[in-house]
Amino acid sequence: MDFSSVDQTIADLEACIETTREVSRDEALLVGVDLGTAYIVLVVMNSRREPVACAMEFAQVVKDGLVVDYIGAMQVVKRLKAQLEERLGRELVRAAIAVPPGTSASDCKTHGYVVEGAGMEVTNILDEPTAANAVLGVQDGVIVDIGGGTTGLSILEKGKVVYVADEATGGTHLSLVISGAYKVSLEEAEDIKKDNSRHTEIFAAVRPVIQKMASIVKKHIKGRDISSIYLVGGTCCLTGMETVFEKELGIPVHKPANPFLVTPMGIALSSVTQED
């Protein structure tokens, strides 16, 4: 798959973390809120499906895809919403959200209550790999979304999701291994993991966890005719991770240049337009 157009759009979104594209008072906007295990991300797109603003904050208010600190999560979303409203000169009143595949109805409601408590109507709730596909446009294959807490996947046939699954192994597990190997705090381990210059150094230590993630995917695709795997999610930013998956699965594995922002952008693209 040619990720050149996807990579360019993601690069445009990255630029919108620091800068804001001008929007008119009556221009339709698309808003997505990603309640991640490590980061909460809020993305705004215009009606031409172009990124105009993005804000994020490190937060440990979600664990294994479930909200464990409702008030803390709501306060973070409120702050991000206020930041972007000031930058855009527009009120953000509606947003889409995403949850790990297989999330129960009650836990979906909790995610929704967080965003509603921050002052936005929830217009759509979808699973994370499906949200990612709003950006990737995969017709046949498996999208694997690896966040801080879970490894989720969606199997697509002719552009339609035919199977979803999610298990509790993610980036936090990599950080725990790094913390133990280097005898540092979890926070320091997170910093090491995010330092691209140290990825080669830590790879041997975290390889077993990556193999575990690949085994989760292998179990769920067993007996199916799968031609390609697509990796997204912040954990997949680890350099060379796709090579382990490809070796373990024996299937071509593809990864965009920045897999972290694919799902947040897809959530926004799956929202309902808003005007004020």
N, C-alpha and C positions, 0 to 999 in steps of 0.2 A: 504493500500500500504506500502511495506517495503522501507523506505527511507535510509536504512543503506548504500547502495552503493552511493546514491546521496550525503548523508551527508559526506561520506569519500572524495568524489571528491571535494565537496565544501570546506572541511577542507584543502585539498591540495592546492586549489586556495587561501584560506586565508593565508596559509604559504608563497605563492608567492608574497604577498604584501611586505614582508620584505626581502625575499630571491629570487634568480633567478635560475631556473634550466638551466643547460648548454645545449646549442643547437649548432649544427654544422653549418658551413657556407652555406651548401646547403640543410639543413633540411627544409621541408615544414612546414609553420606556418599558423595558423588560427588566425585572429584578429577581435575583436569586440569592438565597441564603443557604450556605453550606455549614451545618453544625458538625464540625469535625472533632476528632479526638484530641488533636493537638492545636488546630487553628479553626477559628470561625471566620468565614470569608463572606463578604457581601459584594455582589457584582451587579453592575447596571449596564445594560445594552440599549441601543436605540432601535427604532423600528426597522432599520436596514441591517440589523443583526451585527452591528459594530460595537465594540466595547467603548464605553464613555467614562466609566469610573470604577474603581475597585478599592476596597479597604479590607484589612484583616487584622486579627489580634490573636496572639497565643493565649490559649485558655484550656484548662483541664476540667471542663464541666461536663464532658461526655466520655463515657467509658464503654468500650466494645459496642459502639453505635447507639448507646442508650444515654439519655440525659440523667446525670446523677446530681447535678446542682442546677435546679430550675431557675432560681433567682440569679445566680451568677451568670448563667447562659443568657437570660433575658437582658441583664445589664450590659453584657458585651454587645449583643445585637443592637440595643438602644444606642450605645456609643457609636457603633459603626454607622448606623442609620443617620444619626445626627451629623457625623462627619461628612457623609456623602451628600446629605441635604444641603449643608452649608456650601459645599464645593459646587454643587449643581444649581443651587438656587431654586430647587424644586422639592416638594414634599413627596416622599416615597410611601405609597399607601397600600400597595399590593405586592406580593412576592410568592415565588414558588420555593419549595423545599424538597430535599431528598433524604432518604433513609437507607440503611443497609438492606439488601434483599432479605425477604422473609421476616421483616420487623412486624411485630404484632400490631393490631389495630389500636390498642391502648397506648403503646409506645409511639406510634405515628401521631396520635393525638397530642402527646406530650411535646413532641417536636413542634407541632403546630401551635400549641399554647405559648411556647417560648416566643415565636415570631409575632403572634397576636398580642402577647403581653408587651412587646416592644413597639406596638402601634401599627402593624401591617396586617392586612387580610391575607390569609393563605389561599392562593388560587389553584395550586396544584401540588400534589405529593407524589413523588415517583421514587423508584429505587435508584441508587447511585450509578451503577453501570449503565442503566437505561438513560439516565441524564447525560452521562459521558457520550453516549452515542448520538446525542443531538449535535455534538461537535464533530465526532469521527465519521458518522454516516456509514457504519459497517452494515453490510447486507447479510453476510454469512460469516460466522466465526464466534469467538468468545471474547467478551470484554471483561477483564479482571481489574477491579478497583481495590487497591490495597491502601488503606488509610492507616491511621495510628493504631486503631484497635482491631480491625477486622479485615479479612480477605473476602470480598464479595465478587460474584460473577454472574453474568447474564449470557446465555446462549441464544444467538440470533440465527434465524433461518428466513431468507428472503425479506430481511429488514424487520421481522417481527420477533419479539422475545418469546421463546418457547420453554425456557427453564431459568430459574434463578436460585442462588444459594449464597450462604454467608457463614463464615466461621471465624472464631475469635483468635486470629493470629495476625499481627500487623506491625507497624513501625515501632510501637512501644516495646515489643519483644526484642527488636534489634537493639534498641537503646539499653535494655536491661542486660543484654549480653555484653555490649560495649562497656557498660558501667562495671560489670564484674571483671572483665578482662583487663581493664585499665585502672581499676580500683578508684573510680571517680563517682561523683553524684550522678543521679539520673539527668539532671539539668545539664551538667557538663557533657554527659554522653550524648545528649541531644545535639549539642553544639558540634561535637566531633562528627556525628552522623551527617550533619548538614554541611560540613566543610568538604567541598568537592576535592580539595587537594589531599584529603586523607582517605578517600574512598578505597584506593588500592591497598593502603595500609590495613584497614579494618576488614577487608573483604573475607579473608580466611576465617576470621572469628565469627562473622555473621552468616557465612555460607549455609550452615545447617538450618538456620531459621528460614532462609530463602528457599532451601530445598523443602522445608515443611510447607511453606506457602504453595510451592509448585505441586506438592503431593495432594494438597486440598483440591486444587484445580483438576489434577489427574483423576482423583476419585469421582468427581462430579461429571466429568466428560467421558468416563469409561463407557465403551460400547457405542459411542456416537461418532459420526464421520465429521471430524473437525479439521478444517484446513488451515486456520490461522488463530492466533491468540493476540490480543491487544491489551497492553498494560497501561493503566492510568492510576492516579492517586499519588499523594506526596511521598509515600515510601518508595515508589518506583523511580524516584529521582536518583537513587543510589546507582552509581555508574557500574555497568556491567551486569546488573541484575537480570536483564533479559537473556543473557547468555546461559545463566543457570537454569532458567525456565525452559529454554529451548533444548538444553541437554537432557533435562529430566522428562520432558514431555515428548520430545521427538517431533515437534510441530513448529513451523516458523512462528517466531514471536516478534511483535512490532511494538515500538514505544516512541511517542512523540518527544520532541526536544525537552519540553517541560510538562511532565504528566500531572503535576500538582494542580494546575489551574484548569484542566480539562473539565472535570466534574462541576466545579463552581460555575464555569461558563455555561455548561449544558443545562444546569438548573435554571439559570436566568433565561436561556433561550426557550425553556419549557414553560415560562410564566405567561400570564395574561397581560397585554399591554395596558398601560395606565396613562391617563391624561389628567391635568388639573388646570 
